[in-house]
Amino acid sequence: MLNYVKLILQKVSFDRHLFEKELRKAIARLLPQDIEDLKHWCYEQYSGHYQLVLDKCFYQMG
């Protein structure tokens, strides 16, 4: 499931709104350990473009 989420995020990364929407869906559906892996991967891949989106999504989940 995690690999599928990564694929989807890569495909929608051209649009901030779609990226945030898919990221929120992924966070709601993944297991806690997969969310941590996703978080690290997202920050490695997208912190340059979507830092604010990542911060908002990952820190609102707690």
PyMOL Python script that loads the backbone (N, CA, C, O; Angstrom):
from pymol import cmd

cmd.read_pdbstr("""\
ATOM      1  N   MET A   1       0.821  -1.191   0.000  1.00  0.00           N
ATOM      2  CA  MET A   1       0.000   0.000   0.000  1.00  0.00           C
ATOM      3  C   MET A   1       0.866   1.257   0.000  1.00  0.00           C
ATOM      4  O   MET A   1       0.548   2.233  -0.680  1.00  0.00           O
ATOM      5  N   LEU A   2       1.953   1.235   0.757  1.00  0.00           N
ATOM      6  CA  LEU A   2       2.830   2.397   0.831  1.00  0.00           C
ATOM      7  C   LEU A   2       3.422   2.730  -0.539  1.00  0.00           C
ATOM      8  O   LEU A   2       3.496   3.900  -0.915  1.00  0.00           O
ATOM      9  N   ASN A   3       3.836   1.726  -1.269  1.00  0.00           N
ATOM     10  CA  ASN A   3       4.388   1.975  -2.604  1.00  0.00           C
ATOM     11  C   ASN A   3       3.336   2.561  -3.541  1.00  0.00           C
ATOM     12  O   ASN A   3       3.648   3.408  -4.379  1.00  0.00           O
ATOM     13  N   TYR A   4       2.113   2.120  -3.402  1.00  0.00           N
ATOM     14  CA  TYR A   4       1.019   2.656  -4.206  1.00  0.00           C
ATOM     15  C   TYR A   4       0.784   4.130  -3.880  1.00  0.00           C
ATOM     16  O   TYR A   4       0.585   4.945  -4.781  1.00  0.00           O
ATOM     17  N   VAL A   5       0.806   4.468  -2.600  1.00  0.00           N
ATOM     18  CA  VAL A   5       0.628   5.860  -2.174  1.00  0.00           C
ATOM     19  C   VAL A   5       1.744   6.729  -2.746  1.00  0.00           C
ATOM     20  O   VAL A   5       1.487   7.829  -3.236  1.00  0.00           O
ATOM     21  N   LYS A   6       2.965   6.245  -2.687  1.00  0.00           N
ATOM     22  CA  LYS A   6       4.092   6.999  -3.245  1.00  0.00           C
ATOM     23  C   LYS A   6       3.897   7.237  -4.738  1.00  0.00           C
ATOM     24  O   LYS A   6       4.153   8.335  -5.233  1.00  0.00           O
ATOM     25  N   LEU A   7       3.449   6.222  -5.447  1.00  0.00           N
ATOM     26  CA  LEU A   7       3.199   6.354  -6.880  1.00  0.00           C
ATOM     27  C   LEU A   7       2.143   7.418  -7.157  1.00  0.00           C
ATOM     28  O   LEU A   7       2.315   8.256  -8.043  1.00  0.00           O
ATOM     29  N   ILE A   8       1.062   7.384  -6.406  1.00  0.00           N
ATOM     30  CA  ILE A   8      -0.006   8.377  -6.581  1.00  0.00           C
ATOM     31  C   ILE A   8       0.525   9.777  -6.300  1.00  0.00           C
ATOM     32  O   ILE A   8       0.260  10.702  -7.068  1.00  0.00           O
ATOM     33  N   LEU A   9       1.267   9.944  -5.215  1.00  0.00           N
ATOM     34  CA  LEU A   9       1.801  11.265  -4.884  1.00  0.00           C
ATOM     35  C   LEU A   9       2.750  11.777  -5.969  1.00  0.00           C
ATOM     36  O   LEU A   9       2.760  12.970  -6.272  1.00  0.00           O
ATOM     37  N   GLN A  10       3.531  10.893  -6.543  1.00  0.00           N
ATOM     38  CA  GLN A  10       4.412  11.291  -7.639  1.00  0.00           C
ATOM     39  C   GLN A  10       3.600  11.772  -8.837  1.00  0.00           C
ATOM     40  O   GLN A  10       3.961  12.752  -9.489  1.00  0.00           O
ATOM     41  N   LYS A  11       2.507  11.081  -9.120  1.00  0.00           N
ATOM     42  CA  LYS A  11       1.692  11.425 -10.282  1.00  0.00           C
ATOM     43  C   LYS A  11       0.922  12.737 -10.116  1.00  0.00           C
ATOM     44  O   LYS A  11       0.631  13.410 -11.105  1.00  0.00           O
ATOM     45  N   VAL A  12       0.593  13.102  -8.881  1.00  0.00           N
ATOM     46  CA  VAL A  12      -0.165  14.345  -8.659  1.00  0.00           C
ATOM     47  C   VAL A  12       0.713  15.479  -8.144  1.00  0.00           C
ATOM     48  O   VAL A  12       0.200  16.538  -7.783  1.00  0.00           O
ATOM     49  N   SER A  13       2.004  15.279  -8.106  1.00  0.00           N
ATOM     50  CA  SER A  13       2.892  16.275  -7.524  1.00  0.00           C
ATOM     51  C   SER A  13       2.969  17.575  -8.335  1.00  0.00           C
ATOM     52  O   SER A  13       3.558  18.552  -7.873  1.00  0.00           O
ATOM     53  N   PHE A  14       2.396  17.596  -9.506  1.00  0.00           N
ATOM     54  CA  PHE A  14       2.374  18.815 -10.316  1.00  0.00           C
ATOM     55  C   PHE A  14       1.370  19.835  -9.787  1.00  0.00           C
ATOM     56  O   PHE A  14       1.427  21.005 -10.165  1.00  0.00           O
ATOM     57  N   ASP A  15       0.451  19.408  -8.917  1.00  0.00           N
ATOM     58  CA  ASP A  15      -0.618  20.276  -8.437  1.00  0.00           C
ATOM     59  C   ASP A  15      -0.681  20.229  -6.910  1.00  0.00           C
ATOM     60  O   ASP A  15      -0.918  19.167  -6.334  1.00  0.00           O
ATOM     61  N   ARG A  16      -0.472  21.366  -6.257  1.00  0.00           N
ATOM     62  CA  ARG A  16      -0.446  21.422  -4.800  1.00  0.00           C
ATOM     63  C   ARG A  16      -1.739  20.911  -4.174  1.00  0.00           C
ATOM     64  O   ARG A  16      -1.707  20.171  -3.191  1.00  0.00           O
ATOM     65  N   HIS A  17      -2.872  21.303  -4.742  1.00  0.00           N
ATOM     66  CA  HIS A  17      -4.162  20.902  -4.181  1.00  0.00           C
ATOM     67  C   HIS A  17      -4.354  19.384  -4.256  1.00  0.00           C
ATOM     68  O   HIS A  17      -4.758  18.763  -3.273  1.00  0.00           O
ATOM     69  N   LEU A  18      -4.073  18.795  -5.395  1.00  0.00           N
ATOM     70  CA  LEU A  18      -4.200  17.338  -5.540  1.00  0.00           C
ATOM     71  C   LEU A  18      -3.214  16.600  -4.633  1.00  0.00           C
ATOM     72  O   LEU A  18      -3.550  15.587  -4.019  1.00  0.00           O
ATOM     73  N   PHE A  19      -2.000  17.126  -4.564  1.00  0.00           N
ATOM     74  CA  PHE A  19      -0.991  16.506  -3.721  1.00  0.00           C
ATOM     75  C   PHE A  19      -1.454  16.480  -2.268  1.00  0.00           C
ATOM     76  O   PHE A  19      -1.358  15.450  -1.600  1.00  0.00           O
ATOM     77  N   GLU A  20      -1.953  17.603  -1.784  1.00  0.00           N
ATOM     78  CA  GLU A  20      -2.424  17.665  -0.401  1.00  0.00           C
ATOM     79  C   GLU A  20      -3.613  16.736  -0.172  1.00  0.00           C
ATOM     80  O   GLU A  20      -3.687  16.055   0.851  1.00  0.00           O
ATOM     81  N   LYS A  21      -4.528  16.711  -1.111  1.00  0.00           N
ATOM     82  CA  LYS A  21      -5.706  15.846  -0.998  1.00  0.00           C
ATOM     83  C   LYS A  21      -5.299  14.371  -0.901  1.00  0.00           C
ATOM     84  O   LYS A  21      -5.787  13.642  -0.038  1.00  0.00           O
ATOM     85  N   GLU A  22      -4.414  13.947  -1.781  1.00  0.00           N
ATOM     86  CA  GLU A  22      -3.982  12.546  -1.774  1.00  0.00           C
ATOM     87  C   GLU A  22      -3.144  12.223  -0.547  1.00  0.00           C
ATOM     88  O   GLU A  22      -3.229  11.117  -0.013  1.00  0.00           O
ATOM     89  N   LEU A  23      -2.345  13.164  -0.101  1.00  0.00           N
ATOM     90  CA  LEU A  23      -1.553  12.941   1.102  1.00  0.00           C
ATOM     91  C   LEU A  23      -2.459  12.769   2.317  1.00  0.00           C
ATOM     92  O   LEU A  23      -2.227  11.885   3.141  1.00  0.00           O
ATOM     93  N   ARG A  24      -3.475  13.595   2.432  1.00  0.00           N
ATOM     94  CA  ARG A  24      -4.419  13.469   3.552  1.00  0.00           C
ATOM     95  C   ARG A  24      -5.138  12.120   3.521  1.00  0.00           C
ATOM     96  O   ARG A  24      -5.313  11.487   4.562  1.00  0.00           O
ATOM     97  N   LYS A  25      -5.552  11.681   2.344  1.00  0.00           N
ATOM     98  CA  LYS A  25      -6.202  10.372   2.218  1.00  0.00           C
ATOM     99  C   LYS A  25      -5.255   9.255   2.649  1.00  0.00           C
ATOM    100  O   LYS A  25      -5.654   8.319   3.343  1.00  0.00           O
ATOM    101  N   ALA A  26      -4.004   9.365   2.230  1.00  0.00           N
ATOM    102  CA  ALA A  26      -3.021   8.337   2.576  1.00  0.00           C
ATOM    103  C   ALA A  26      -2.804   8.271   4.081  1.00  0.00           C
ATOM    104  O   ALA A  26      -2.770   7.185   4.659  1.00  0.00           O
ATOM    105  N   ILE A  27      -2.659   9.419   4.711  1.00  0.00           N
ATOM    106  CA  ILE A  27      -2.435   9.461   6.151  1.00  0.00           C
ATOM    107  C   ILE A  27      -3.613   8.836   6.898  1.00  0.00           C
ATOM    108  O   ILE A  27      -3.425   8.160   7.910  1.00  0.00           O
ATOM    109  N   ALA A  28      -4.809   9.061   6.403  1.00  0.00           N
ATOM    110  CA  ALA A  28      -5.998   8.511   7.056  1.00  0.00           C
ATOM    111  C   ALA A  28      -6.095   6.994   6.918  1.00  0.00           C
ATOM    112  O   ALA A  28      -6.734   6.337   7.741  1.00  0.00           O
ATOM    113  N   ARG A  29      -5.474   6.440   5.897  1.00  0.00           N
ATOM    114  CA  ARG A  29      -5.656   5.016   5.596  1.00  0.00           C
ATOM    115  C   ARG A  29      -4.476   4.126   5.968  1.00  0.00           C
ATOM    116  O   ARG A  29      -4.639   2.914   6.102  1.00  0.00           O
ATOM    117  N   LEU A  30      -3.301   4.705   6.135  1.00  0.00           N
ATOM    118  CA  LEU A  30      -2.108   3.895   6.372  1.00  0.00           C
ATOM    119  C   LEU A  30      -1.943   3.537   7.846  1.00  0.00           C
ATOM    120  O   LEU A  30      -2.483   4.202   8.730  1.00  0.00           O
ATOM    121  N   LEU A  31      -1.199   2.492   8.081  1.00  0.00           N
ATOM    122  CA  LEU A  31      -0.822   2.105   9.443  1.00  0.00           C
ATOM    123  C   LEU A  31       0.207   3.094   9.980  1.00  0.00           C
ATOM    124  O   LEU A  31       0.935   3.712   9.203  1.00  0.00           O
ATOM    125  N   PRO A  32       0.275   3.248  11.304  1.00  0.00           N
ATOM    126  CA  PRO A  32       1.197   4.240  11.882  1.00  0.00           C
ATOM    127  C   PRO A  32       2.653   4.099  11.430  1.00  0.00           C
ATOM    128  O   PRO A  32       3.313   5.104  11.167  1.00  0.00           O
ATOM    129  N   GLN A  33       3.156   2.880  11.338  1.00  0.00           N
ATOM    130  CA  GLN A  33       4.549   2.711  10.913  1.00  0.00           C
ATOM    131  C   GLN A  33       4.733   3.104   9.444  1.00  0.00           C
ATOM    132  O   GLN A  33       5.791   3.608   9.067  1.00  0.00           O
ATOM    133  N   ASP A  34       3.718   2.878   8.623  1.00  0.00           N
ATOM    134  CA  ASP A  34       3.787   3.286   7.219  1.00  0.00           C
ATOM    135  C   ASP A  34       3.703   4.804   7.085  1.00  0.00           C
ATOM    136  O   ASP A  34       4.299   5.384   6.178  1.00  0.00           O
ATOM    137  N   ILE A  35       2.962   5.447   7.989  1.00  0.00           N
ATOM    138  CA  ILE A  35       2.874   6.902   7.963  1.00  0.00           C
ATOM    139  C   ILE A  35       4.247   7.511   8.251  1.00  0.00           C
ATOM    140  O   ILE A  35       4.635   8.497   7.624  1.00  0.00           O
ATOM    141  N   GLU A  36       4.976   6.930   9.192  1.00  0.00           N
ATOM    142  CA  GLU A  36       6.322   7.439   9.492  1.00  0.00           C
ATOM    143  C   GLU A  36       7.240   7.283   8.276  1.00  0.00           C
ATOM    144  O   GLU A  36       8.004   8.193   7.953  1.00  0.00           O
ATOM    145  N   ASP A  37       7.166   6.135   7.607  1.00  0.00           N
ATOM    146  CA  ASP A  37       7.965   5.927   6.400  1.00  0.00           C
ATOM    147  C   ASP A  37       7.572   6.916   5.316  1.00  0.00           C
ATOM    148  O   ASP A  37       8.430   7.483   4.640  1.00  0.00           O
ATOM    149  N   LEU A  38       6.271   7.120   5.154  1.00  0.00           N
ATOM    150  CA  LEU A  38       5.776   8.076   4.160  1.00  0.00           C
ATOM    151  C   LEU A  38       6.249   9.479   4.493  1.00  0.00           C
ATOM    152  O   LEU A  38       6.655  10.226   3.603  1.00  0.00           O
ATOM    153  N   LYS A  39       6.202   9.839   5.749  1.00  0.00           N
ATOM    154  CA  LYS A  39       6.631  11.170   6.178  1.00  0.00           C
ATOM    155  C   LYS A  39       8.087  11.416   5.795  1.00  0.00           C
ATOM    156  O   LYS A  39       8.410  12.456   5.219  1.00  0.00           O
ATOM    157  N   HIS A  40       8.948  10.487   6.104  1.00  0.00           N
ATOM    158  CA  HIS A  40      10.364  10.635   5.763  1.00  0.00           C
ATOM    159  C   HIS A  40      10.562  10.729   4.254  1.00  0.00           C
ATOM    160  O   HIS A  40      11.326  11.565   3.772  1.00  0.00           O
ATOM    161  N   TRP A  41       9.878   9.878   3.520  1.00  0.00           N
ATOM    162  CA  TRP A  41       9.982   9.883   2.060  1.00  0.00           C
ATOM    163  C   TRP A  41       9.484  11.209   1.485  1.00  0.00           C
ATOM    164  O   TRP A  41      10.134  11.785   0.613  1.00  0.00           O
ATOM    165  N   CYS A  42       8.356  11.690   1.958  1.00  0.00           N
ATOM    166  CA  CYS A  42       7.791  12.945   1.453  1.00  0.00           C
ATOM    167  C   CYS A  42       8.732  14.115   1.698  1.00  0.00           C
ATOM    168  O   CYS A  42       8.936  14.946   0.813  1.00  0.00           O
ATOM    169  N   TYR A  43       9.300  14.182   2.885  1.00  0.00           N
ATOM    170  CA  TYR A  43      10.211  15.286   3.176  1.00  0.00           C
ATOM    171  C   TYR A  43      11.473  15.197   2.324  1.00  0.00           C
ATOM    172  O   TYR A  43      12.014  16.226   1.919  1.00  0.00           O
ATOM    173  N   GLU A  44      11.949  13.989   2.047  1.00  0.00           N
ATOM    174  CA  GLU A  44      13.113  13.832   1.172  1.00  0.00           C
ATOM    175  C   GLU A  44      12.792  14.267  -0.260  1.00  0.00           C
ATOM    176  O   GLU A  44      13.610  14.907  -0.921  1.00  0.00           O
ATOM    177  N   GLN A  45      11.599  13.913  -0.728  1.00  0.00           N
ATOM    178  CA  GLN A  45      11.240  14.154  -2.125  1.00  0.00           C
ATOM    179  C   GLN A  45      10.670  15.546  -2.378  1.00  0.00           C
ATOM    180  O   GLN A  45      10.956  16.148  -3.414  1.00  0.00           O
ATOM    181  N   TYR A  46       9.873  16.066  -1.453  1.00  0.00           N
ATOM    182  CA  TYR A  46       9.035  17.222  -1.765  1.00  0.00           C
ATOM    183  C   TYR A  46       9.177  18.418  -0.830  1.00  0.00           C
ATOM    184  O   TYR A  46       8.407  19.371  -0.951  1.00  0.00           O
ATOM    185  N   SER A  47      10.122  18.403   0.085  1.00  0.00           N
ATOM    186  CA  SER A  47      10.215  19.525   1.019  1.00  0.00           C
ATOM    187  C   SER A  47      10.564  20.835   0.303  1.00  0.00           C
ATOM    188  O   SER A  47      10.239  21.913   0.798  1.00  0.00           O
ATOM    189  N   GLY A  48      11.213  20.750  -0.839  1.00  0.00           N
ATOM    190  CA  GLY A  48      11.539  21.957  -1.588  1.00  0.00           C
ATOM    191  C   GLY A  48      10.321  22.638  -2.174  1.00  0.00           C
ATOM    192  O   GLY A  48      10.283  23.866  -2.257  1.00  0.00           O
ATOM    193  N   HIS A  49       9.330  21.873  -2.580  1.00  0.00           N
ATOM    194  CA  HIS A  49       8.135  22.417  -3.227  1.00  0.00           C
ATOM    195  C   HIS A  49       6.945  22.526  -2.280  1.00  0.00           C
ATOM    196  O   HIS A  49       6.166  23.476  -2.359  1.00  0.00           O
ATOM    197  N   TYR A  50       6.808  21.556  -1.392  1.00  0.00           N
ATOM    198  CA  TYR A  50       5.585  21.447  -0.602  1.00  0.00           C
ATOM    199  C   TYR A  50       5.838  21.407   0.905  1.00  0.00           C
ATOM    200  O   TYR A  50       5.127  20.716   1.634  1.00  0.00           O
ATOM    201  N   GLN A  51       6.825  22.130   1.365  1.00  0.00           N
ATOM    202  CA  GLN A  51       7.159  22.134   2.792  1.00  0.00           C
ATOM    203  C   GLN A  51       5.953  22.482   3.653  1.00  0.00           C
ATOM    204  O   GLN A  51       5.684  21.801   4.642  1.00  0.00           O
ATOM    205  N   LEU A  52       5.231  23.522   3.295  1.00  0.00           N
ATOM    206  CA  LEU A  52       4.079  23.948   4.096  1.00  0.00           C
ATOM    207  C   LEU A  52       2.965  22.909   4.085  1.00  0.00           C
ATOM    208  O   LEU A  52       2.325  22.673   5.110  1.00  0.00           O
ATOM    209  N   VAL A  53       2.731  22.290   2.941  1.00  0.00           N
ATOM    210  CA  VAL A  53       1.708  21.245   2.836  1.00  0.00           C
ATOM    211  C   VAL A  53       2.099  20.058   3.713  1.00  0.00           C
ATOM    212  O   VAL A  53       1.269  19.523   4.448  1.00  0.00           O
ATOM    213  N   LEU A  54       3.354  19.654   3.632  1.00  0.00           N
ATOM    214  CA  LEU A  54       3.816  18.519   4.431  1.00  0.00           C
ATOM    215  C   LEU A  54       3.690  18.817   5.917  1.00  0.00           C
ATOM    216  O   LEU A  54       3.198  17.990   6.684  1.00  0.00           O
ATOM    217  N   ASP A  55       4.135  19.995   6.320  1.00  0.00           N
ATOM    218  CA  ASP A  55       4.027  20.365   7.732  1.00  0.00           C
ATOM    219  C   ASP A  55       2.571  20.338   8.189  1.00  0.00           C
ATOM    220  O   ASP A  55       2.251  19.799   9.249  1.00  0.00           O
ATOM    221  N   LYS A  56       1.704  20.920   7.384  1.00  0.00           N
ATOM    222  CA  LYS A  56       0.286  20.991   7.747  1.00  0.00           C
ATOM    223  C   LYS A  56      -0.325  19.593   7.870  1.00  0.00           C
ATOM    224  O   LYS A  56      -1.025  19.306   8.841  1.00  0.00           O
ATOM    225  N   CYS A  57      -0.070  18.745   6.913  1.00  0.00           N
ATOM    226  CA  CYS A  57      -0.678  17.403   6.901  1.00  0.00           C
ATOM    227  C   CYS A  57      -0.118  16.509   8.007  1.00  0.00           C
ATOM    228  O   CYS A  57      -0.881  15.854   8.717  1.00  0.00           O
ATOM    229  N   PHE A  58       1.192  16.476   8.156  1.00  0.00           N
ATOM    230  CA  PHE A  58       1.784  15.547   9.121  1.00  0.00           C
ATOM    231  C   PHE A  58       1.644  16.017  10.560  1.00  0.00           C
ATOM    232  O   PHE A  58       1.613  15.188  11.470  1.00  0.00           O
ATOM    233  N   TYR A  59       1.561  17.299  10.789  1.00  0.00           N
ATOM    234  CA  TYR A  59       1.486  17.763  12.164  1.00  0.00           C
ATOM    235  C   TYR A  59       0.054  18.002  12.627  1.00  0.00           C
ATOM    236  O   TYR A  59      -0.174  18.258  13.809  1.00  0.00           O
ATOM    237  N   GLN A  60      -0.900  17.925  11.734  1.00  0.00           N
ATOM    238  CA  GLN A  60      -2.301  17.993  12.128  1.00  0.00           C
ATOM    239  C   GLN A  60      -2.857  16.612  12.472  1.00  0.00           C
ATOM    240  O   GLN A  60      -3.947  16.502  13.035  1.00  0.00           O
ATOM    241  N   MET A  61      -2.124  15.578  12.140  1.00  0.00           N
ATOM    242  CA  MET A  61      -2.624  14.226  12.387  1.00  0.00           C
ATOM    243  C   MET A  61      -2.562  13.855  13.860  1.00  0.00           C
ATOM    244  O   MET A  61      -3.256  12.929  14.281  1.00  0.00           O
ATOM    245  N   GLY A  62      -1.756  14.545  14.657  1.00  0.00           N
ATOM    246  CA  GLY A  62      -1.605  14.197  16.060  1.00  0.00           C
ATOM    247  C   GLY A  62      -2.605  14.817  16.889  1.00  0.00           C
ATOM    248  O   GLY A  62      -2.610  14.618  18.104  1.00  0.00           O
TER     249      GLY A  62
END
""", "prot")
cmd.dss("prot")
cmd.show_as("cartoon", "prot")
cmd.util.cbc("prot")
cmd.orient("prot")
